[in-house]
Amino acid sequence: MLKLLMKWLLSATALMAVAYLYSGVELSGFAAALWAALIIGALNALVRPLLVIMTLPITVLTLGLFLFIVNAAMFDLASALSDGFHVRSFGAALIGSLLYSGAGMVIDSALEGLSLDRRRR
């Protein structure tokens, strides 16, 4: 549970970094980043798998490159569902989702070996 909370906080921080580094993504504050990270996580867990299955033929035809479009769509949808999180265009969503995904990979690899559970020590 603590690991999930750490991932959520670090993902919100990564989203703040994306907004700082790239002008196409705007956040009104850390609370908005927390909500946006929660919405992105929920969309990636619930909606993204359905989209990946539905777009499997075009994904195969494009050798997997269409998944970038699916990620950008999830990022843009999260922007539409959140008040303090705004993405200027679909191109900005594509670049923002790439930056956010890269940060997410770093966060996942950093938390992978971390044991926060007392029972496992």
C-alpha distances in whole Angstrom, upper triangle without the diagonal:
4,5,5,6,9,10,11,13,14,15,17,19,20,21,23,24,26,27,29,30,31,33,33,29,29,27,28,25,21,20,22,20,17,18,20,17,15,18,19,15,16,20,19,17,20,23,23,23,26,28,28,29,32,33,33,37,37,34,36,39,38,36,33,34,33,29,30,31,28,26,28,29,25,25,28,27,24,26,28,26,25,27,26,26,29,30,34,35,34,35,33,30,31,31,28,26,27,26,22,22,23,21,18,19,20,16,15,17,16,13,14,15,13,11,9,8,12,13,13,16
4,5,5,6,9,10,11,12,14,15,16,18,20,21,22,24,26,27,28,30,32,32,28,28,25,26,23,20,19,21,19,16,18,20,16,15,19,19,16,18,21,20,19,22,25,25,25,28,30,29,31,34,35,35,38,38,35,37,40,39,37,33,34,34,30,30,32,29,26,29,29,26,25,28,28,24,27,29,26,25,27,26,25,29,30,34,35,34,35,32,30,30,30,27,25,26,25,22,21,22,19,17,19,18,14,14,16,14,11,13,14,11,10,7,8,11,13,13,15
4,5,5,6,9,10,10,12,14,15,16,18,20,21,22,24,25,26,28,30,30,27,27,25,26,23,20,20,21,18,16,18,19,15,15,18,18,14,17,20,18,17,20,23,22,23,26,27,27,29,31,32,32,36,35,32,34,37,35,34,30,31,31,27,27,29,27,24,26,27,24,23,27,26,23,25,28,26,24,27,26,25,28,28,32,33,32,32,30,27,28,27,25,23,23,22,19,18,19,16,14,15,15,11,10,12,11,7,9,11,8,8,6,8,12,14,13,15
4,5,5,6,9,10,10,12,14,15,16,18,20,21,23,24,25,26,29,28,25,25,22,24,21,18,17,18,16,13,15,16,12,11,14,14,11,13,16,15,14,17,20,19,20,23,24,24,26,29,29,29,33,33,30,32,35,33,32,28,29,29,25,25,27,24,21,23,24,20,20,24,23,20,22,24,22,21,24,23,22,25,26,29,30,29,30,28,25,26,26,23,21,22,21,17,17,18,16,13,15,15,11,11,14,13,10,11,14,12,12,10,11,15,16,16,18
4,5,5,6,9,10,11,12,14,15,17,18,20,21,23,24,26,28,27,24,23,21,21,19,15,15,16,14,11,13,15,11,11,14,15,12,14,17,17,16,19,21,21,23,26,27,27,29,31,32,32,36,35,33,35,38,36,35,31,31,31,27,27,28,26,23,24,25,21,21,24,23,20,22,24,22,20,22,21,20,24,25,29,30,29,30,28,25,26,26,23,21,23,21,18,18,19,16,14,16,16,12,13,16,14,11,14,16,13,13,11,13,16,18,18,19
4,5,5,6,8,10,10,12,14,15,16,18,20,21,22,24,26,26,23,23,20,21,18,15,15,17,14,12,15,15,12,12,16,16,13,16,19,18,17,21,23,22,24,27,27,27,30,32,32,32,36,35,32,35,37,35,34,30,30,30,27,26,28,26,22,24,25,22,21,24,24,20,22,25,23,21,23,22,21,24,25,29,30,29,30,27,25,25,25,21,20,21,19,16,17,17,14,12,14,13,9,10,13,11,8,12,13,11,12,10,12,16,18,17,18
4,6,5,6,9,10,10,12,14,15,16,18,20,20,22,24,24,21,21,19,21,18,15,15,16,13,11,13,13,10,10,14,13,10,13,16,14,14,18,20,19,20,23,24,23,26,28,28,29,32,32,29,31,34,31,30,26,26,26,23,22,24,22,19,21,22,19,18,21,21,18,20,23,21,19,22,20,19,22,22,26,27,26,26,24,21,22,22,18,17,18,16,13,13,14,11,9,11,11,7,8,11,10,8,10,13,11,13,12,14,18,20,19,20
4,6,5,6,9,10,10,12,14,15,17,18,20,21,23,22,19,19,16,18,15,12,12,13,10,7,10,10,7,7,11,10,9,11,14,13,14,16,18,18,20,23,23,23,26,28,28,29,32,32,29,32,34,32,31,27,27,26,23,22,23,21,18,20,20,17,16,19,19,15,17,20,18,16,18,17,16,19,20,24,25,24,25,23,20,21,21,18,16,18,16,13,14,15,12,10,13,13,10,11,14,13,11,14,17,15,16,15,17,20,22,22,23
4,5,5,6,9,10,11,12,14,15,17,18,20,22,22,18,18,15,16,13,10,10,12,9,7,10,11,8,10,13,13,12,15,17,17,17,20,22,21,23,26,26,27,29,31,31,32,36,34,32,34,37,34,33,30,29,29,25,24,26,24,20,21,23,19,18,20,21,17,18,21,19,17,19,17,16,19,21,24,26,26,26,23,21,22,22,18,17,19,17,14,15,16,13,11,15,14,10,12,15,13,12,16,18,15,17,15,18,21,23,23,23
4,5,5,6,9,10,10,12,14,15,16,18,20,21,17,18,15,17,15,11,13,14,10,9,13,12,9,11,14,13,12,16,18,16,18,21,22,21,23,26,26,26,29,31,30,31,34,33,30,33,35,32,31,27,27,27,24,22,24,23,19,20,22,19,17,20,21,17,19,22,21,18,20,18,17,19,20,23,25,25,24,22,20,21,19,16,16,16,14,11,12,13,9,9,11,10,7,10,12,11,10,13,16,14,16,15,18,21,24,23,23
4,5,5,6,9,10,10,12,14,15,16,18,18,15,15,14,16,14,11,12,12,8,8,11,9,6,9,11,10,9,13,14,13,15,18,19,18,20,23,22,22,25,27,27,28,31,29,27,29,32,29,28,25,24,24,20,19,20,19,15,16,18,15,13,16,17,14,15,19,17,16,18,16,14,16,17,20,22,21,21,18,16,17,16,13,12,14,12,8,10,11,8,7,10,10,8,10,13,12,12,15,17,16,18,18,20,24,26,25,26
4,5,5,6,9,10,11,12,14,15,17,17,13,13,10,12,10,7,9,9,5,5,8,7,5,8,11,10,10,13,15,15,16,19,20,19,22,24,24,24,28,29,28,30,33,31,29,32,34,31,31,27,26,26,22,21,22,21,17,17,19,16,13,16,17,13,14,17,16,13,15,13,11,14,15,19,21,21,21,18,16,18,17,13,13,15,13,10,12,14,10,10,14,14,11,14,16,15,15,18,21,19,21,20,22,25,28,27,28
4,5,5,6,9,10,10,12,14,16,17,14,13,11,13,10,8,10,11,7,8,12,11,9,12,14,13,14,17,18,18,20,22,23,22,25,27,27,27,30,32,31,32,35,33,31,34,35,32,32,28,27,27,24,22,23,23,19,19,21,18,16,18,19,16,16,20,19,16,17,15,13,16,17,20,22,22,22,19,18,19,17,14,14,15,12,10,13,13,10,10,14,12,10,14,16,14,15,18,20,18,21,20,23,26,28,27,28
4,5,5,6,9,10,10,12,15,15,12,13,12,14,13,11,13,13,9,10,13,11,9,13,14,12,13,17,17,16,18,21,22,20,23,25,24,24,28,29,28,29,32,30,27,30,32,29,28,25,23,24,21,19,20,20,16,16,19,16,14,16,18,15,15,19,19,17,18,16,13,15,15,18,20,20,19,16,15,16,14,11,11,12,9,7,9,9,6,8,11,10,9,12,14,13,14,17,20,19,21,21,24,27,29,28,29
4,5,5,6,9,10,10,12,12,9,9,8,11,10,9,11,10,6,9,11,8,7,11,12,10,12,15,15,15,18,20,20,19,22,24,23,23,27,28,27,28,31,29,27,30,31,28,28,25,23,23,20,18,19,18,14,14,16,14,11,13,15,12,12,15,16,13,15,12,10,11,12,15,17,17,17,14,12,14,12,9,10,11,9,6,10,11,9,10,13,13,12,15,17,17,17,20,23,22,24,23,26,29,32,31,31
4,5,5,6,9,10,11,12,9,9,7,9,8,7,10,9,6,9,12,10,10,13,15,14,15,18,19,19,21,23,23,22,26,28,26,27,30,31,30,32,35,32,30,33,34,31,31,28,26,26,23,21,22,22,18,17,19,17,14,16,18,15,14,17,17,14,15,12,10,12,13,16,18,19,19,15,14,16,14,11,13,14,11,10,13,14,11,13,16,15,14,17,19,18,19,22,25,23,26,25,28,31,33,32,33
4,5,5,6,8,11,12,10,10,10,13,11,11,14,13,10,13,15,13,12,16,17,15,17,20,20,20,22,25,25,23,26,29,27,27,31,32,30,32,34,32,29,32,34,30,30,27,25,25,23,20,22,22,18,17,20,18,15,17,19,17,16,20,20,18,18,15,13,14,14,17,18,19,18,15,15,16,13,10,12,13,9,9,12,12,9,12,14,13,13,16,18,17,18,21,24,23,26,25,28,31,34,32,33
4,5,5,6,9,9,7,9,10,13,13,12,15,13,10,13,15,12,12,16,16,14,16,19,19,18,21,23,23,21,24,26,24,24,28,29,27,29,31,29,26,29,30,27,27,24,22,22,20,17,18,19,15,14,17,16,12,14,17,15,14,17,18,16,17,14,12,12,11,13,15,15,14,11,11,12,9,7,9,10,6,6,10,10,9,11,14,14,14,17,19,18,20,22,25,24,27,27,30,33,35,34,35
4,6,5,6,7,5,5,6,10,10,11,14,12,9,13,14,12,12,16,16,15,17,20,19,20,23,24,24,22,26,28,26,26,30,30,29,31,33,30,28,32,33,29,30,27,24,24,22,19,20,20,17,15,17,16,13,14,16,14,12,16,17,15,15,12,9,9,9,11,14,15,14,11,11,13,11,8,11,12,10,10,13,14,12,15,18,17,17,20,22,22,23,25,28,27,30,29,32,35,38,37,37
4,6,7,10,8,8,9,11,11,12,15,14,12,15,17,15,15,19,20,18,20,23,23,23,26,28,27,26,29,31,29,30,33,34,32,34,36,33,31,34,35,32,32,29,26,27,25,22,23,23,20,18,21,20,16,17,20,18,16,19,21,18,18,14,13,13,13,14,17,18,17,13,14,16,13,11,14,15,11,12,16,15,13,16,19,18,18,21,23,22,23,26,28,28,31,30,33,36,38,37,38
4,7,9,9,10,12,15,15,15,18,17,14,18,20,17,17,21,21,19,21,24,24,23,26,28,27,26,29,31,29,29,32,33,31,32,34,32,29,32,33,29,29,27,24,25,23,20,21,22,19,17,20,20,16,18,21,19,17,21,22,20,20,17,15,14,13,14,16,17,15,12,14,14,11,9,13,12,9,11,14,13,12,15,18,17,18,21,22,21,23,26,28,28,31,31,34,37,39,38,38
4,6,6,8,11,14,15,16,19,17,15,18,19,16,17,20,20,18,21,23,22,22,25,27,26,24,27,29,26,27,30,31,29,30,32,29,27,30,31,27,28,25,22,22,21,18,18,20,17,15,18,18,14,15,18,17,15,18,20,18,19,16,13,12,10,11,12,14,12,8,10,11,8,7,11,11,9,11,14,14,14,16,18,18,19,22,23,24,25,28,30,30,33,33,36,39,41,40,40
4,5,7,10,13,15,17,19,16,15,19,20,17,18,21,21,19,22,25,23,23,27,28,27,25,29,30,28,28,32,32,30,32,34,31,29,32,32,29,30,27,24,24,23,20,20,21,19,16,18,19,15,15,18,17,14,17,20,18,17,15,12,10,9,9,11,13,12,8,11,13,10,9,13,14,12,14,17,17,17,19,22,22,22,25,27,27,28,31,33,33,36,35,38,42,44,43,43
4,7,10,13,16,17,19,16,15,19,18,15,17,20,19,17,20,22,21,21,25,26,24,22,26,27,24,25,29,28,26,29,30,27,26,30,29,26,27,25,22,21,20,17,16,18,16,13,15,16,12,11,15,14,12,14,17,16,16,14,11,8,6,5,7,10,9,5,8,10,8,7,11,13,12,13,16,17,17,19,21,22,22,25,27,27,28,31,34,33,36,36,38,42,44,42,43
4,7,10,12,14,15,12,11,15,15,12,13,16,15,14,17,19,18,18,22,23,22,21,24,26,23,24,28,28,26,28,30,28,26,30,30,27,28,25,22,21,20,17,17,17,15,12,14,14,10,10,13,12,9,12,14,13,13,11,8,6,5,7,9,11,11,7,8,10,9,7,10,12,11,11,14,15,15,16,19,20,20,22,25,25,26,28,31,30,33,32,35,38,40,39,40
4,7,9,11,13,10,10,13,13,11,13,16,15,15,18,20,19,20,23,24,23,23,26,28,26,27,30,30,29,31,34,31,29,33,34,30,31,28,26,25,23,20,20,20,18,15,17,16,12,12,14,12,9,12,14,11,11,8,6,5,6,8,11,14,14,10,11,14,13,10,13,15,14,13,17,18,17,18,22,22,21,24,26,26,27,29,32,31,34,32,35,38,41,40,41
4,6,8,9,6,7,10,11,9,11,14,14,14,17,19,18,20,22,24,23,23,26,28,26,28,31,31,30,33,35,33,31,35,35,33,33,30,28,27,25,22,22,22,19,17,18,17,13,13,15,12,10,13,13,10,9,6,5,6,9,11,15,16,17,14,13,16,15,12,14,17,15,14,17,19,17,18,21,21,20,23,26,25,25,28,31,29,32,30,33,36,38,38,38
4,7,8,6,8,11,11,11,13,15,16,16,19,20,21,22,25,26,25,26,29,30,29,31,34,34,33,36,38,36,35,38,39,36,37,34,31,30,28,26,25,25,22,20,21,20,16,16,17,15,12,14,14,11,9,5,7,9,12,14,17,20,21,17,17,20,19,16,18,21,19,17,21,22,20,21,24,24,23,25,28,27,27,30,33,31,33,31,34,36,39,39,40
4,6,5,6,9,10,11,12,14,15,16,18,20,21,22,24,26,26,26,29,31,30,31,35,35,34,37,39,37,35,39,40,37,38,34,32,31,29,27,27,26,23,22,23,21,17,18,19,16,14,17,16,12,11,7,9,12,14,17,20,22,23,19,19,22,20,17,19,21,19,17,20,21,19,19,23,22,21,24,26,25,25,28,30,28,30,28,31,33,36,36,36
4,5,5,6,9,10,10,12,14,15,16,18,20,21,22,24,25,25,28,30,29,30,33,34,34,36,39,37,35,38,39,37,37,33,32,31,28,26,27,26,22,22,23,20,17,19,19,16,15,18,16,13,13,9,10,14,16,19,22,23,24,20,19,22,21,17,18,20,18,15,19,20,17,17,21,20,18,21,23,22,21,25,27,25,26,24,27,29,32,32,33
4,5,5,6,9,10,11,12,14,15,17,18,20,21,23,23,24,27,29,28,30,33,33,33,35,39,37,35,38,40,37,38,34,33,31,29,27,27,26,23,22,22,20,17,18,18,15,14,16,15,11,11,8,10,14,17,20,23,24,25,22,20,23,22,19,19,22,20,17,20,22,19,19,22,22,20,22,25,23,22,26,28,26,27,25,27,29,32,32,33
4,5,5,6,8,10,10,12,14,15,16,18,20,21,21,22,25,26,26,27,30,31,31,33,36,34,32,36,37,35,35,31,30,29,26,24,24,23,20,19,19,17,14,15,15,11,10,13,11,8,7,5,6,10,13,16,19,20,21,18,17,20,20,16,17,20,18,15,18,20,18,18,22,22,20,22,25,24,23,26,29,27,29,27,29,32,34,34,35
4,5,5,6,8,10,10,12,14,15,16,18,20,20,20,23,25,24,25,29,29,29,31,34,32,30,33,35,32,32,29,27,26,24,22,22,21,18,17,18,15,13,14,15,11,11,14,13,9,10,8,7,11,13,16,18,19,20,17,15,18,17,13,14,17,15,12,15,17,14,14,18,18,16,18,21,20,20,23,26,24,26,24,26,29,32,31,32
4,6,5,6,9,10,11,12,14,15,17,18,19,20,23,24,24,25,28,29,29,31,34,33,31,34,36,34,33,30,29,28,25,23,24,22,19,19,19,16,14,16,16,12,13,15,13,10,12,10,10,14,16,19,21,22,23,20,18,20,20,16,16,19,17,14,16,18,15,14,18,18,15,17,21,20,18,21,24,22,23,21,23,26,29,29,30
4,5,5,6,9,10,11,12,14,15,16,17,18,21,22,22,24,27,27,28,30,33,32,30,33,35,33,33,29,28,27,24,23,22,21,18,18,18,14,13,14,13,9,10,12,10,7,9,9,9,12,15,18,20,20,22,19,17,20,20,16,16,19,18,15,17,20,17,16,20,21,18,19,23,22,21,24,26,25,26,24,25,29,31,31,32
4,5,5,6,8,10,10,12,14,15,15,16,19,20,20,21,24,25,25,27,30,28,27,30,32,29,30,26,25,23,21,19,19,17,14,14,14,11,9,11,10,7,7,10,8,6,9,8,6,10,11,15,17,17,19,16,13,16,16,13,12,16,15,12,14,17,15,14,18,19,17,18,22,21,21,23,26,25,26,25,27,30,32,32,33
4,5,5,6,9,10,10,12,14,15,15,18,20,19,20,23,24,24,26,29,28,26,29,31,28,28,25,24,23,19,18,19,17,14,14,15,12,10,12,12,9,10,13,12,10,13,12,10,13,14,18,19,18,20,17,14,16,16,13,12,15,14,10,12,14,12,11,14,16,13,14,18,18,17,19,22,21,23,21,23,27,29,28,30
4,6,5,6,9,10,11,12,14,14,17,19,19,20,23,24,24,26,30,29,26,30,32,30,30,26,25,24,21,20,20,18,15,16,16,12,12,14,13,9,12,14,11,10,13,13,12,15,16,20,21,20,22,20,17,19,20,16,15,18,17,13,14,17,15,13,17,18,15,16,19,19,18,20,23,22,23,21,22,26,27,27,29
4,5,5,6,8,10,10,11,12,15,16,16,18,21,21,22,24,27,26,24,28,30,28,28,24,24,22,19,18,18,15,13,14,13,9,9,11,9,6,9,10,8,8,11,12,11,13,14,18,19,18,20,18,15,17,18,15,14,17,17,14,15,18,17,15,18,20,18,18,22,22,21,22,26,25,26,24,26,29,31,30,32
4,5,5,6,9,10,10,10,13,15,14,16,19,19,19,21,25,23,21,25,27,25,25,21,20,19,15,15,15,12,10,11,11,7,7,9,8,6,9,11,10,10,13,13,11,13,13,17,17,16,17,16,12,14,15,12,10,13,14,10,11,14,14,12,15,17,15,15,19,20,19,20,24,23,25,24,26,29,30,30,32
4,5,5,6,9,10,10,12,15,15,16,18,20,20,21,25,24,22,25,27,25,25,21,21,20,16,16,17,14,12,13,13,10,10,13,12,9,13,15,13,13,16,16,14,16,17,20,21,19,21,19,16,17,18,15,12,15,15,12,11,15,14,11,14,16,14,13,17,18,16,18,21,20,22,21,22,26,27,26,28
4,5,5,6,8,9,11,13,14,15,17,18,20,21,25,24,22,25,28,26,26,22,23,21,17,18,18,15,13,15,14,10,11,14,11,9,13,14,12,13,16,17,15,17,18,22,22,20,22,21,17,19,20,18,15,18,19,15,15,18,17,15,17,20,17,17,20,21,19,20,24,23,24,23,24,27,28,28,30
4,5,5,5,6,9,10,11,12,15,15,16,18,22,21,19,22,25,23,23,20,20,17,14,15,14,11,10,12,10,7,9,11,8,7,11,12,10,12,16,17,15,16,16,19,19,17,19,18,15,16,18,16,13,16,17,14,14,18,18,15,17,20,18,18,21,23,21,22,26,26,27,26,27,31,31,31,33
4,6,6,5,7,10,10,10,13,15,15,16,20,19,17,20,23,21,21,17,17,16,12,13,13,10,8,11,10,7,9,12,11,10,13,15,14,15,19,19,17,18,17,21,20,17,19,18,15,15,17,15,12,14,16,13,11,15,15,12,14,17,16,15,18,20,19,19,23,23,25,24,25,29,30,29,31
4,6,6,7,10,11,12,13,15,16,17,21,21,19,22,24,23,23,19,20,18,15,16,17,13,12,15,14,11,13,16,14,13,16,17,16,17,21,22,19,21,21,24,23,21,23,22,18,19,21,19,15,18,19,16,14,18,18,14,16,19,17,15,19,21,19,19,22,22,23,23,23,27,27,27,29
4,6,7,7,10,11,12,14,15,17,20,21,19,22,24,24,24,20,21,19,16,17,17,13,13,15,14,11,14,15,13,13,16,17,15,17,21,22,20,21,21,24,23,21,23,23,19,20,22,20,17,20,21,18,17,21,21,18,19,22,21,19,23,24,22,22,26,26,27,26,27,30,30,30,33
4,6,5,6,9,10,11,12,14,18,18,16,19,22,21,21,18,19,16,13,15,14,10,11,13,11,8,12,13,10,11,15,15,14,16,20,21,19,20,19,22,21,18,21,21,17,17,20,19,16,18,20,18,17,20,21,18,20,23,22,21,24,26,24,25,28,28,30,29,30,33,34,33,36
4,5,5,6,9,10,10,12,15,15,13,16,19,18,18,14,15,13,10,12,11,7,8,11,9,7,11,13,11,12,15,16,15,17,21,22,19,20,19,21,20,17,19,19,15,15,18,17,13,15,18,16,14,17,19,16,17,21,20,18,21,24,23,23,26,27,28,28,29,33,33,32,35
4,5,5,6,9,10,10,14,15,13,15,18,18,17,14,16,14,11,14,14,10,11,14,13,11,14,16,15,15,19,19,19,21,25,26,23,24,22,25,23,20,22,22,19,18,21,20,16,18,21,18,16,19,21,18,18,22,21,19,22,24,23,22,26,27,28,29,29,33,32,31,34
4,5,5,6,9,10,13,14,13,16,18,18,19,16,17,14,12,15,14,10,12,15,13,12,15,17,15,16,19,19,19,21,25,27,24,24,23,25,23,20,23,23,20,19,22,22,18,20,23,21,19,22,24,21,22,25,25,23,26,28,27,26,30,31,32,32,32,36,36,35,38
4,5,5,6,8,11,11,11,14,16,15,16,13,14,11,9,12,11,7,10,12,10,10,13,14,13,15,18,18,18,21,24,25,23,22,21,23,20,17,19,20,17,16,20,19,16,18,21,19,17,21,22,20,21,25,24,23,26,28,27,27,31,32,33,33,34,38,38,36,39
4,6,5,6,10,10,8,11,13,13,13,10,12,9,7,11,10,7,10,13,12,11,15,16,15,17,20,20,20,23,26,27,24,24,22,24,22,18,20,21,18,16,19,19,16,17,20,19,16,19,21,19,19,23,23,21,24,27,26,25,29,30,32,32,33,37,37,35,38
4,6,5,9,10,9,11,14,15,15,12,14,12,11,14,14,11,13,16,15,15,18,19,18,20,23,23,23,26,29,31,28,27,26,28,25,22,23,25,21,20,23,23,20,21,24,22,20,23,25,22,22,26,26,24,26,29,28,27,31,32,33,34,34,38,38,36,39
4,6,8,9,10,12,13,14,15,13,15,12,12,15,13,11,14,16,14,14,18,19,17,20,22,22,22,25,29,30,27,27,25,26,24,20,22,24,21,20,23,23,20,22,25,24,21,25,27,24,25,28,29,27,29,32,31,30,34,35,37,37,38,41,41,39,42
4,6,6,6,9,10,11,12,10,11,8,9,12,10,9,12,14,13,14,17,18,17,20,22,22,23,25,29,30,27,26,23,25,22,18,20,22,19,17,21,21,18,19,23,22,20,23,25,23,23,27,28,26,28,31,31,30,34,35,37,37,38,42,42,40,43
4,6,5,6,9,10,10,9,11,9,9,13,12,11,14,16,15,16,19,20,20,22,25,25,26,28,32,33,29,29,26,28,25,21,22,24,21,19,22,23,20,20,24,23,20,23,26,24,23,27,28,26,27,31,30,29,32,34,36,37,38,41,41,39,42
4,5,5,6,9,10,10,12,10,11,15,14,13,17,18,18,19,22,23,22,25,27,27,28,31,34,35,32,31,28,29,26,22,23,26,23,21,24,25,22,22,26,26,23,25,28,27,26,30,31,29,30,34,34,32,36,38,40,41,41,45,45,43,45
4,5,5,6,8,8,9,7,9,12,11,11,15,16,15,17,20,20,21,23,25,25,27,29,32,33,30,28,25,26,23,19,20,22,20,18,21,23,20,20,24,24,21,24,27,25,25,28,30,28,30,33,33,32,36,38,40,41,42,46,45,43,46
4,5,5,6,5,7,5,7,10,10,10,12,14,14,16,18,19,20,22,24,25,26,28,31,32,28,27,24,26,22,19,19,21,19,16,19,21,18,17,21,21,18,20,23,22,21,25,26,25,26,29,30,29,32,34,36,37,38,42,42,40,42
4,5,5,6,9,8,10,13,13,13,16,18,18,20,22,23,24,26,28,28,30,32,35,36,32,31,28,29,26,22,22,25,22,20,22,24,21,20,24,24,21,23,26,24,23,27,28,26,27,31,31,30,33,35,37,39,40,44,43,41,43
4,6,8,9,9,11,14,14,15,17,19,19,21,23,24,25,27,29,29,31,33,36,37,33,31,28,29,26,22,22,24,23,20,22,24,22,21,25,25,23,24,28,27,26,29,31,29,30,34,34,33,36,38,41,42,43,47,47,44,47
4,5,5,6,9,11,11,13,15,16,17,19,21,21,23,25,26,27,29,31,34,34,30,29,25,26,23,19,18,21,20,16,19,21,19,18,21,22,20,21,25,24,23,26,28,27,28,31,32,31,34,36,39,40,42,45,45,43,45
4,6,8,9,11,13,14,15,17,18,20,21,23,24,26,27,29,30,32,35,35,31,30,27,28,25,21,20,23,21,18,20,22,19,17,21,22,19,20,23,23,21,24,26,25,25,29,30,28,32,34,36,38,39,43,43,40,43
4,5,6,8,10,10,12,14,15,16,18,20,21,22,24,26,27,28,32,32,28,27,24,25,22,19,18,20,18,15,17,19,16,14,18,19,16,17,20,19,18,21,23,22,23,26,27,26,29,31,33,35,36,40,40,38,40
4,5,6,8,9,10,12,13,15,16,18,19,21,22,24,25,27,30,30,26,25,21,22,19,16,15,17,15,12,14,16,14,12,16,17,14,16,19,19,18,21,23,22,23,26,27,27,30,32,34,36,37,41,41,39,41
4,5,5,7,9,10,11,13,14,15,17,19,20,21,23,25,28,28,24,23,20,21,18,14,14,16,14,11,14,16,13,13,17,17,15,17,20,19,19,23,24,23,25,28,28,28,31,33,35,36,38,42,42,40,42
4,5,5,6,9,10,11,12,14,15,17,18,20,21,23,26,26,22,22,19,20,18,14,14,16,13,11,13,14,11,11,15,14,12,14,17,16,16,19,20,19,21,24,25,24,28,29,31,32,34,38,38,36,38
4,5,5,6,9,10,11,12,14,15,17,18,20,21,24,24,20,19,16,17,15,11,11,12,10,7,10,11,8,8,12,12,10,12,15,15,15,18,19,19,21,23,24,24,28,29,32,32,34,38,39,37,39
4,5,5,6,9,10,10,12,14,15,16,18,20,23,23,19,18,15,16,13,9,10,12,9,7,10,12,9,10,14,14,13,15,18,17,18,21,22,22,24,26,27,27,31,32,34,35,37,40,41,39,41
4,5,5,6,9,10,10,12,14,15,16,18,22,22,19,18,15,17,15,11,12,14,10,9,13,13,10,11,15,14,12,15,18,16,17,21,21,20,23,25,25,25,29,30,32,33,34,38,38,37,39
4,5,5,6,9,10,11,13,14,15,17,20,20,16,16,13,16,14,11,12,12,9,7,10,10,6,8,11,10,9,12,14,13,14,17,18,17,20,22,22,23,26,27,29,30,31,35,36,34,36
4,5,5,6,8,10,11,12,14,15,18,18,14,13,10,12,10,7,8,9,5,5,8,8,6,8,11,10,10,13,15,14,16,19,19,20,22,24,25,25,29,29,32,32,34,38,39,37,39
4,5,5,6,8,10,10,12,14,17,18,15,13,11,13,11,8,10,11,7,8,11,11,9,12,14,13,13,17,18,17,19,22,22,22,25,27,26,27,31,31,33,33,35,39,40,38,40
4,5,5,6,9,10,10,12,16,16,13,13,11,14,13,11,13,12,9,10,13,11,8,12,14,12,12,15,16,15,17,20,19,19,22,24,24,24,28,28,30,30,31,35,36,35,37
4,6,5,6,9,10,11,14,14,10,10,8,11,11,9,11,10,6,8,10,8,6,10,11,9,10,14,14,13,16,18,18,19,22,23,23,24,28,28,30,29,31,35,36,35,37
4,5,5,6,9,10,12,13,10,8,6,9,8,7,10,9,6,8,11,9,9,12,14,12,14,17,17,17,20,22,22,22,25,27,26,28,31,31,33,33,35,38,40,39,41
4,5,5,6,9,12,13,11,10,9,12,11,10,13,13,9,12,15,13,11,15,17,15,16,19,19,18,21,23,23,23,26,27,27,28,32,31,33,32,34,38,39,38,40
4,5,5,6,10,11,8,9,9,13,13,12,15,13,10,13,15,12,11,15,15,13,14,18,17,16,19,21,20,21,24,25,24,26,29,29,30,29,31,35,36,35,37
4,5,5,8,8,5,5,6,9,10,11,13,11,9,12,14,11,11,15,15,13,16,19,18,18,21,23,22,23,26,27,26,28,32,31,33,32,33,37,39,38,40
4,6,8,10,8,7,8,11,11,12,15,14,11,15,17,14,14,18,19,17,19,22,22,21,24,26,25,26,29,30,29,31,35,34,36,34,36,39,41,40,42
4,7,10,9,10,11,14,15,15,18,17,14,17,19,16,16,20,20,17,19,23,22,21,24,26,24,25,28,29,28,30,33,32,34,32,33,37,38,38,40
4,6,6,8,10,14,15,16,19,16,14,17,19,15,16,19,19,16,19,22,20,20,23,25,23,24,28,28,27,29,32,31,32,31,32,35,37,37,39
4,6,8,11,14,16,17,20,17,16,20,20,17,18,22,21,19,21,24,23,22,26,27,25,27,30,30,29,32,35,33,35,33,34,38,40,40,41
4,7,10,13,16,18,19,16,15,19,19,16,17,20,19,17,20,22,20,21,24,25,23,25,28,28,27,30,33,31,33,31,33,36,39,39,40
4,7,10,13,14,16,13,12,15,15,12,13,17,15,14,17,19,18,18,21,22,21,23,26,26,26,28,31,30,32,30,33,36,38,38,39
4,6,9,11,13,10,9,13,13,11,13,16,15,14,17,19,19,19,23,24,23,25,28,28,28,30,33,33,35,34,36,39,41,41,42
4,6,8,9,6,6,10,10,8,10,13,13,13,16,18,18,18,21,23,22,24,27,27,28,30,33,33,35,34,37,40,42,41,42
4,7,8,6,8,11,11,10,13,15,15,16,18,20,20,21,24,25,26,27,30,31,31,33,36,36,39,38,40,44,46,45,46
4,5,5,6,9,10,10,12,14,15,16,18,20,21,22,24,26,26,28,30,31,32,33,37,37,39,39,41,45,46,45,47
4,5,5,6,9,10,10,12,14,15,16,18,20,20,22,24,25,26,28,30,30,32,35,35,38,38,40,44,45,44,45
4,5,5,6,8,10,11,13,14,15,17,19,20,21,23,24,25,27,29,30,31,35,35,38,38,40,44,45,44,45
4,5,5,6,8,10,11,12,14,15,16,18,20,21,22,24,26,27,28,30,33,33,36,36,38,42,43,42,43
4,6,5,6,8,10,10,12,14,15,16,18,20,20,21,24,25,26,27,31,31,34,33,36,39,41,39,41
4,5,5,6,9,10,10,12,14,15,16,19,20,21,23,24,25,26,30,30,33,33,36,39,41,39,41
4,5,5,6,9,10,11,13,14,16,17,18,20,22,23,24,26,29,29,32,33,35,39,40,39,40
4,5,5,6,8,10,11,12,14,16,16,18,20,21,22,24,27,27,30,30,33,36,38,36,37
4,5,5,6,8,10,10,12,14,15,16,18,20,20,22,25,25,28,28,31,34,36,34,35
4,5,5,6,9,10,11,13,14,15,17,19,20,21,24,25,28,29,31,35,36,34,35
4,5,5,6,9,10,11,12,14,16,17,18,20,23,23,27,27,30,33,35,33,34
4,5,5,6,9,10,10,12,14,15,16,18,21,21,24,24,27,30,32,30,31
4,5,5,6,9,10,10,12,14,15,16,19,20,23,24,26,30,31,29,30
4,5,5,7,9,10,11,13,14,15,18,19,23,23,26,30,31,29,30
4,5,5,6,9,10,11,12,14,17,17,20,21,24,27,29,27,28
4,5,5,6,9,10,10,12,15,15,18,19,21,25,26,25,26
4,5,5,6,9,10,10,13,15,18,19,22,25,26,24,25
4,6,5,6,9,10,12,13,17,18,21,24,26,23,24
4,6,5,6,8,11,11,14,15,18,21,23,21,21
4,5,5,6,9,10,13,14,17,20,21,19,20
4,6,5,8,9,13,15,17,20,21,19,19
4,6,7,7,11,12,16,18,20,18,18
4,6,5,8,9,12,15,17,15,15
4,6,8,11,13,16,17,14,15
4,6,10,12,14,15,12,12
4,6,9,12,13,11,11
4,6,8,9,7,7
4,6,9,8,9
4,6,6,7
4,6,6
4,6
4
